[in-house]
Amino acid sequence: MKLVSIRARALDIPFKLAFKHASASREATQSLWVEARDSDGMVGHGEGCPREYVTGESLDGSLAFVTEHEDEWLRSVGDLRSLRHWVATRHDIIDRHPSAWAAVELALLDVLGKQSGQTVEALLGLPELSGQFRYTAVIGDAATPRFQAELARYKQAGFRDFKIKLADEAARNREKIASLNDAGIDPTRVRADANNLWRDADRAIADLAELGFAFHAIEEPLGANDYAGMANIALERRCAIIVDESLLRMEQLPALARHPVAWIVNLRISKMGGLLRSLALAQALRSAGIKMILGAHVGETSLLTRAALTLANSFRDILVAQEGAFGTHLLERDVVDPPIMFGAGGILNAVSVPQISGLGLRTAGF
């Protein structure tokens, strides 16, 4: 069976509620949807989330990337071995288009799994999905009444872990901390995402001290790749630092290796340039003694949720938390029927995920 087409289009699905953080405000998905088809009519699907403020990618540029390279992929990729070879020999191209390539690679893995009658896990020689996956309650940079309402809903639903988005207004951040304290939320279960909020470590340290809340970890408090400044914050605030925009590829890992306990890597398949590169990075993190979070771009569909489960299932020993799996909790509709999303307590059970060939997903009419 030979691949005959790899096509991409934009995926635009409205949110039920707008989601805001320090870098962007979003009311709909900004995703690339890829369909790979073979000569027997087998179809695989993939998704990527290009973000200018994360990887420098635009949606238009991602669409052009797929069009430009389609013929090359049709000629050179026909099985898992040739797919691995393309990834291993095209570092520069993938580094420039990580989210676009992630969508293509997932579509190819999906169709290759279907061709062989194997799940993606079996295709890659990984354990089949099992057990439970627990997700974090993520609350955007909302006004205080909405923040309090979302916090109350998550707490009532039995969520254990929380992630809040810090604002560029100190007063609003103080109100968020007051709400967390009033709700009796344990600070060691809370992560704060600063989205590169501060320009220097001293200002960040002072502002965080004023908040007086012992966050478990702070995500991207400074400009991307300011490892020395972020290490100072970790030392002064006695918390871990989560790197997201500051770790986009394997070559950046040595910057964290000298003090592994100070860092947590936010690993997102779309950001890292696909599942194969994400698996390699997770293995390197394990070897270096660095923990990870499996993150999610706001507006991901169930397809990227499903792909992230492959990673979570294989690296539970270094997994601090999972984000995403919002499905139709956030989206007006999902591309997958039924959607893969968390339930009570933020828990998703592996038995609810189809264990059939490829990614095992049935796409809805969209």
Secondary structure, 3 states (H helix, E strand, C coil): CCEEEEEEEEECCEEEEEEEECCEEEEECCEEEEEEEECCCCEEEEEECCCCCCCCCCHHHHHHHHHHHHHHHHHHCCCHHHHHHHHHHCHHHHHHCHHHHHHHHHHHHHHHHHHHCCEHHHHCCCCCCCCEEEECEEECCCCHHHHHHHHHHHHHCCCCCEEEECCCCHHHHHHHHHHHHHCCCCHHHEEEECCCCCCCHHHHHHHHHHHCCCCCEEECCCCCCCHHHHHHHHHHHCCEEEECCCCCCHHHCHHHHCCHHHEEEEECHHHHCCHHHHHHHHHHHHHHCCEEEECCCCCCCHHHHHHHHHHHHHCHHHEEEECCCCHHHCECCCCECCCCCCCHHHEEEHHHCCCCCECCCCECCC
